[in-house]
């Protein structure tokens, strides 16, 4: 970093409950006073950790824009058991607003710096079990394969969909609300779409355990990067930071991941610059 020109950066999967990750976040500094930061989910599991990280970043960057990952939506032991599902999400939205952090419930900001102007659209979309493993034609078959192999996302125990009957129903509601807002956004500007889960299935093709893909997104967003004129799609979740292209659109996974994943590669950069690519 170190540029005097404001830059747009992104990160995700900070998992600051791990002391090594927390230390990395503590050392993060913007390169210029006008830098913005996109945080694409999985800051942590506990509200206190999430608050610490977002407060730390919001005090340093001109603007921080957050969307939740699955870990923020967990209700782990020791947390308020009443903060489940939608209530937990709304609690985190209120927390972010108290810190000046933009959420998926707020007006979409416009980045005017390098690479702009673009509309930044933080999305909270979840998943609906349509990224099924080979041999599965239904959710039930996909889950059966996962349980038989022992590759089951912790969401099944800790991510409660209340008041929705299941996670795919919550996902459907989020898709409808997000599509409505994107359709109503002011015309004339391209977008940067920010979501914790990848909007297309291609990034999941390299997963070591293909059974895990069913907790990684929804087929219903497969054309959103074209439909909503995205210049860049920013996501996390897979802990496989890389750049791929589809339909002329750049997809950036910006995850940090767990220490056991990044440690063999040496100390990783916590931030990835969105513009220029």
C-alpha positions in Angstrom: 0.0 0.0 0.0 1.4 3.5 0.8 -0.4 5.3 -2.0 -1.5 8.9 -1.5 -4.5 8.1 -3.9 -7.5 6.6 -2.1 -7.9 2.8 -2.8 -10.6 0.3 -2.5 -9.6 -2.8 -0.6 -11.3 -6.0 0.4 -10.9 -8.8 2.9 -12.9 -11.7 4.4 -12.7 -14.7 6.7 -10.6 -12.9 9.3 -11.7 -15.3 12.0 -10.3 -13.1 14.8 -11.1 -15.6 17.4 -7.7 -17.1 16.4 -5.0 -15.1 18.2 -2.7 -15.1 15.2 -5.4 -13.7 13.0 -6.3 -11.1 15.6 -2.7 -10.0 15.6 -2.7 -9.6 11.8 -5.9 -7.5 11.9 -4.4 -5.3 14.6 -1.5 -4.5 12.3 -3.7 -3.5 9.3 -3.4 0.1 8.3 -4.8 1.9 5.2 -2.4 3.3 2.7 -4.1 6.7 2.5 -6.7 8.5 4.6 -9.4 8.0 2.0 -9.2 4.2 1.6 -12.4 2.1 1.8 -12.5 -1.5 3.0 -15.0 -4.2 2.0 -15.4 -7.0 4.6 -17.0 -10.0 3.0 -18.0 -11.9 6.1 -16.7 -14.4 8.7 -15.1 -11.7 10.9 -15.7 -14.0 13.9 -18.2 -16.1 15.7 -18.8 -14.1 18.9 -20.3 -10.7 19.0 -17.5 -9.3 21.1 -14.9 -10.4 18.6 -16.9 -9.1 15.7 -17.3 -5.7 17.4 -13.6 -5.5 18.2 -12.6 -6.2 14.6 -15.1 -3.9 12.9 -14.5 -1.1 15.4 -10.7 -1.4 14.8 -11.1 -1.3 11.0 -13.7 1.5 11.1 -11.4 3.7 13.1 -8.7 3.4 10.5 -10.5 3.4 7.1 -12.6 6.1 5.6 -15.5 3.7 5.1 -16.0 0.0 6.0 -18.7 -2.0 4.3 -19.6 -5.4 5.8 -21.8 -8.3 4.8 -22.2 -11.3 7.1 -20.7 -14.7 6.6 -22.0 -17.9 8.1 -19.8 -17.7 11.2 -21.3 -14.4 12.2 -24.7 -16.0 12.1 -23.8 -18.9 14.3 -25.2 -18.9 17.9 -22.3 -20.6 19.7 -22.4 -21.7 23.4 -22.1 -18.8 25.8 -23.8 -16.3 23.4 -27.3 -15.0 24.0 -29.4 -18.0 23.0 -32.2 -15.7 21.9 -30.0 -14.1 19.2 -30.7 -16.7 16.6 -31.3 -16.4 12.9 -32.8 -13.1 11.7 -32.6 -11.6 15.2 -28.9 -12.2 15.4 -28.4 -10.7 11.9 -30.4 -7.6 12.9 -28.4 -7.3 16.1 -25.2 -7.3 14.1 -26.7 -4.7 11.7 -27.5 -2.4 14.6 -23.9 -3.0 16.0 -22.4 -2.0 12.6 -24.5 1.1 12.4 -23.3 2.2 15.8 -19.8 1.9 14.5 -20.5 3.7 11.2 -20.1 0.5 9.2 -22.3 0.1 6.1 -24.4 -3.1 6.0 -26.6 -4.8 3.4 -29.6 -3.0 4.9 -28.2 0.5 4.2 -28.2 2.6 1.0 -25.5 1.4 -1.4 -22.5 3.8 -1.3 -20.8 4.9 -4.5 -17.0 4.6 -4.7 -15.6 7.6 -6.7 -12.0 6.7 -6.5 -9.7 4.7 -8.7 -11.8 2.3 -10.7 -15.0 4.2 -10.1 -17.5 5.5 -10.0 -19.2 2.2 -9.1 -22.1 1.3 -6.8 -20.9 -0.9 -3.9 -23.6 -3.5 -3.2 -23.1 -5.5 0.0 -25.3 -8.6 -0.3 -26.5 -11.1 2.3 -27.8 -14.1 0.3 -27.0 -17.4 2.2 -27.3 -20.7 0.3 -30.0 -23.2 -0.6 -28.2 -26.6 -1.1 -28.3 -26.3 -4.9 -24.5 -26.7 -5.3 -25.0 -30.4 -4.8 -22.3 -33.1 -4.9 -22.1 -35.5 -7.8 -24.9 -38.1 -7.6 -27.3 -35.9 -5.7 -30.5 -34.6 -7.3 -32.1 -33.3 -4.1 -31.1 -31.6 -0.9 -31.8 -34.7 1.1 -29.5 -36.8 -1.2 -26.8 -34.2 -1.0 -26.9 -34.1 2.8 -26.9 -37.9 3.0 -23.7 -38.0 0.9 -22.2 -35.4 3.2 -23.1 -37.2 6.4 -21.9 -40.5 5.0 -18.5 -38.9 4.1 -18.2 -37.0 7.4 -18.0 -33.6 5.6 -20.7 -31.6 7.2 -20.7 -27.9 7.7 -21.0 -26.7 11.3 -23.9 -24.5 10.1 -26.1 -27.6 10.5 -25.7 -27.3 14.3 -25.1 -23.5 14.9 -26.7 -21.5 12.1 -30.4 -21.3 13.0 -32.8 -19.9 10.4 -35.5 -18.6 12.8 -38.1 -17.5 12.1 -37.8 -19.2 8.7 -38.5 -23.0 8.6 -35.1 -23.7 7.0 -32.0 -22.0 5.6 -33.1 -22.3 2.0 -36.3 -20.4 2.9 -34.2 -17.7 4.5 -32.0 -17.7 1.4 -35.1 -17.2 -0.8 -36.2 -14.2 1.2 -32.8 -12.7 1.0 -32.6 -13.2 -2.7 -35.9 -11.6 -3.3 -35.1 -8.5 -1.1 -31.6 -8.1 -2.6 -32.9 -8.4 -6.2 -35.5 -5.8 -5.4 -32.9 -3.4 -4.1 -30.5 -4.0 -7.0 -33.3 -3.5 -9.5 -34.2 -0.2 -7.9 -30.6 1.2 -7.6 -29.9 4.4 -9.6 -29.1 3.6 -13.2 -25.9 4.5 -15.0 -23.2 3.0 -12.8 -21.7 -0.5 -12.8 -21.5 -2.4 -9.5 -19.1 -4.1 -7.2 -21.1 -7.0 -5.7 -19.9 -8.1 -2.3 -21.2 -11.4 -0.8 -19.7 -13.9 1.6 -20.6 -16.9 -0.6 -19.5 -17.1 -4.2 -22.3 -16.0 -6.6 -21.3 -18.7 -9.2 -20.4 -22.3 -8.7 -17.1 -22.3 -10.5 -15.0 -21.4 -7.5 -16.2 -24.5 -5.6 -15.0 -26.9 -8.3 -11.5 -26.9 -6.7 -12.7 -27.8 -3.2 -10.9 -30.8 -1.8 -14.3 -32.1 -0.5 -17.0 -31.5 -3.1 -19.7 -32.4 -0.6 -19.0 -29.0 1.1 -20.2 -27.0 -2.0 -23.8 -27.3 -0.9 -23.1 -24.8 1.9 -21.4 -22.4 -0.5 -24.1 -20.5 -2.5 -27.1 -20.8 -4.8 -27.6 -21.5 -8.5 -30.1 -18.6 -8.5 -27.3 -16.0 -8.6 -25.5 -17.6 -11.5 -26.3 -14.6 -13.8 -26.2 -11.7 -11.2 -22.8 -10.5 -12.3 -24.2 -9.8 -15.8 -27.7 -8.9 -14.7 -26.4 -6.2 -12.3 -23.5 -5.0 -14.4 -20.8 -6.0 -12.1 -17.2 -4.9 -12.7 -16.0 -7.0 -9.9 -17.6 -9.6 -7.6 -15.9 -9.9 -4.2 -16.5 -13.0 -2.0 -14.9 -15.2 0.6 -15.9 -18.4 2.4 -13.8 -21.0 0.6 -10.4 -19.9 2.0 -8.9 -20.2 -1.5 -7.9 -16.6 -2.3 -7.6 -16.1 -6.1 -8.9 -14.3 -9.1 -11.1 -15.9 -11.8 -13.0 -14.4 -14.7 -16.3 -15.2 -16.3 -18.2 -13.2 -18.9 -15.5 -10.6 -18.7 -16.2 -10.0 -15.0 -13.5 -10.4 -12.4 -14.3 -12.6 -9.3 -12.0 -12.0 -6.4 -11.9 -14.3 -3.4 -10.4 -12.2 -0.6 -10.3 -14.7 2.3 -7.6 -14.7 5.0 -8.6 -18.1 6.4 -7.4 -20.1 9.5 -3.8 -19.9 10.7 -3.2 -23.6 9.8 -4.1 -22.7 6.2 -2.1 -19.5 5.7 0.9 -20.3 8.0 2.6 -22.7 5.5 2.6 -19.9 2.9 4.1 -17.3 5.3 2.5 -14.2 6.6 -0.3 -13.4 4.1 -1.6 -10.0 3.0 -4.8 -9.4 4.9 -6.1 -6.9 2.3 -6.5 -7.3 -1.4 -6.8 -4.3 -3.6 -10.0 -4.2 -5.7 -8.9 -1.5 -8.2 -6.8 -1.7 -10.3 -6.9 -5.5 -10.6 
